[in-house]
Amino acid sequence: MGIVNCTNDSFYWKSRVNDDRSTLQRVEQHLSEGATFIDLGAVSTRPNHTPLDAETEFMQIKKYLKLIMFHFPEARVSIDTFRARIAEMAVSEGAVLINDISGGIDPDMFKTMGKLQVPYCLTHYNREKPLENEDLIPDMLTFFANQVEKLKAENVNDIILDPGFGFGKPVDQSYFLMKHLDLLHALELPLLVGISRKSMLYHLLDSTPDQMLAGTITLNSFAVQKGAHILRVHDVKEAVDTIRVTRHYMQIE
């Protein structure tokens, strides 16, 4: 899943697009390098970000989604949003997946997804005080099980789980989560992992997102070994290569 951020507030500047040309260039690069999905978002989720109002997000997503679908009608576009109204508009314009990093904070989202009948990615986002490591996986399993039950009650059947690396989880806890990621397979749902150039890397290495390609490759390899089904990344070619090499390694007896 190749990231395209139509925002000037994203934590990694190279993922940002702010005009038609840069958007089309980024999408073309992602697709040519092997992306299965293009994940289009207009709201930054970096720490201390400035919230974007609903109308601006709506207009940004609509503008760039229409542009992408016109030039790349074969593209499978995912929309990174927590707002049900924007999800509904995006699917009407050709989006095939909704990636909700809020874990369902919009009270209308689950019912809307039941009407839209496209896959929905549900993220674990800890907004309370940080959990102890021994409580993290049980809390995630309980949260996911409860939310999945609500989604299925609304006839949402294609559900993807995102453990939410970095969302309310300290650096060491994110590594603990990666080490025990396979425990989430108890829910028997696909897993999306998004750790590309995140703070769990650049804080550990006292560096910047620009310098985190090697670290991202390392963590993506761990994620694949733990059974991740989708990698959400800034660097598609490197992720595709990582998947191929890691899966080949795993097949060797």
Summary of the structure (lengths in Angstrom):
residues: 253
radius of gyration: 17.3
end to end distance: 29.5
largest distance: 54.2
contacts: 830
relative contact order: 0.12
helix: 49%
strand: 12%
